[in-house]
């Protein structure tokens, strides 16, 4: 496998997926399979729990069953769409066109009929995450903004000048807000998959970024998680 493909796989593996289904066999299968592929997986077994977990974890993609007791998948999709553009793949045992149309009109991005092949679902997940990454030129969190086209950063109305490595480090963290990124993951993504240099370089660049992001007394956004790595959060 080429280094490019290795890095692409690592980017995909860092994605967080929320699986919503009231069938324990389905949730167990998907959690095990997706975790094996390297994804971080959260599970919800009903619609209300799904909305709570989505608010807490900020997933990169949601796999959502249609037929659930209480709040069904279509309504969950509508409510998620009211506040988020997270990609949603809906699962259903019904293959009627009106059912698929209803899910898509509620805001779903894709539709898969049960029983489904895991490999097909995995391919759709990866394609959707690639498209989302390509279609998100401006990354935002709190009052921090980074234009990946021009590489210009702003904190509120204040422009911030970044070096190449500072930009790459900040872009990585903005793509995964509230997610703890290990030192190994950051070094592989920013300094190279086969990075063999001084790992203290990461601490130095975190310090540089903090100085620039907090230059006007703004509150800290990049936090140290002892024994683990760093996280972007308010």
N, C-alpha and C positions, 0 to 999 in steps of 0.2 A: 504493500500500500504506500502511495506517495505521501510526502509530508503534507501536501495540500489536503489530501483526503483525510489524513490523521487529524489535522486541525479542524476540518469541517465536521468530522465525527465528534470531536471534543466540544465544539460549539453546540451541536445538537444534544449531546449528552448533558449539557448544563441546563437545558430547558426543563421547566417544571410543568408537569401535566396533572390536571385534575380529572379523575375518573368518577363519573356519577352514574350509579346503577344500583337498583335494589336487589339484584341477583348476586349473592355472594360468590357463585362460581365464576361469573363474568368479572367481577372486581378482582378476585384472586388471580385469575388468568392474566388480566391486563396489568395488574400491579407487578406480578412476577416477570412477565414478558418485557414490559417497558423498563423495569429496573435492570433487567439483564442487558438491555440495550444501552444502559447508562443514564436514563432519564430519572429525574426526581419525581416521585409519584405521590399524590395525595388522593384519598378516597372519600366520597360522600355517598350515603345510601338513600337519601331522599332529597327532594327539591330545596327545602328550607336549609338543610345542612349544607347543601351545595353552595347556596348564596353566602352563607357564613364563612365557609372555607375559602371561597373565592376572594372575599374581602380581606381575609387574613393573610393569604399566601400569594395573591397576585400572580396566578398561573400564566404561563406562556401559551397554553392551549387547553381546551376543555373537551373531553369526550363525554357526551351527554345522552343518556337513555331517554326515550320519549315516554314510555309507559311506566309511570311510577305512581304510587299512592299519594294522596294529598296534592302536592304541587307537581304537576306533570312537567316533562321536559320542555314542552313548547313554551309554557309560562315561565319556566326558569330561564330559557333562552331570551325571551322578551325582556325580563328584568335585568339580566346581565347586559343586554344590548343598550339598556337605558343609561348605563354608566361606564361601559367598557367596549373596546373593539377587539377583545381577545378572540382568536380563532376558535370556532366551535364546530366539532364534528358530532352529528347526531346519530344515534343508533336506534333502530326500531325493528320489531318483528313483522311490521306491516309494510308490504311492498306496493300499496296502492298509490297511484300518482297524487291524488288529493292530500294524502298524508305527507308525502314528501314536499309538496308545495307548501303545506301549512308550516312545516319546520323551516323551510328556506325563507318564507315570508316573515317568520318570527325573528330571523337574523342569523340562522345557521349558515356556515360557510360550506359545509359538505354533509353528505348523507350516506350512511352505510346500513345495509339491511342484514339482520341476523338470520341465520348464522353467517358469520363472516370469517374470512381467512386473516389470521393475525398479520401475515406478511403484507397483505393489501392495506390494512389499517396503518401499519408502520410506514409504508411507502407514502400514504396520504399525509401522515403526520409530518414526515420529513420535508415533503414538498411544500406543505403549508408554512412550516417554520422558515424554510428558505425564502419563500415569497414575502413573508412578513418582515424578515430581516432586510430584504432588498427594498421594500416599500416604506421603510421608516427612516426618512432622511434626517429628521429632527428628533433627538432624544431628550426627554424632559423628566425631571423629578423635582418636586417641591418648586423652588424658585430658580433651579439650575436648568440650563438649556444648552444643548450641544448640536450644532448643525454638522452632520457627517459629510455633507457636500462641500461646504466651505471650510470645515474644521474650525469654525468660530464658536467660542463658548461665551455664555453670559450668566451672571448671577444677578437676578433681577434685571435692572437696566445697565448693570456694570459689565463692560466687555472684559474678557480674560484671555490673555495670550498664552498659548500652550506650545511646548516643544512636541516633537513627534511622539516620544514615549509617554509624555503626560497625556496627550490626546488619546492614544491607544488605551491607556490605563483607565481614563475617565469614561471612554466609550464603553469599555467592557463592563464597568460598574453600573453605568446607566442602563445597559441592556438587561441587567439583573438586579433591579432595586429590591431591597429588603431580603436579599438572598446572600447568605454567607459564602464568600468565595475563598477557597483555601489558597494558601501561599503557592502550592504546587500548580493549581489551576491557573492562577494569575501569571506566574512565571512562564508557563507553557504557552499561554495565549498571547502575552505581550512581548516576551523576550525570545520565544521560540520553543517548539516542541522538544528539541534536544538541548535546551539551555543547560550549560554546565558551569556558569559563572558564579559570582558571589551573590548568594540569595539576599544579602543585606541591601542590594540595590533596590529591592522592592520597598523596604522601609524608607530609604532615602527619597524615592519618588512619591511615596504616600505623603511624606513630609512636605515636598515641593507643592503637591496638589492642595494640601490643607492650607498652606500659606496663601496660595492664590485664591482659593475659594472663600477664605475667611479674612481677606485683606481689609475689608471694611467693617469688621466686627460681626459678620454674619455667623449664625449658629453652625456648629459642626454637622456635616453630613456623612463624612467618611469615618467610620468607627472601627476600632480594633476589637476583634473577638479573640481573647487570649487562648492560645493553644490551637487556634483554628485558622484565622485569616482576617479578612476585612469585609465590612458590609456597608452599603449605602443606605442610610435610613435617617429619618428626622428624629 
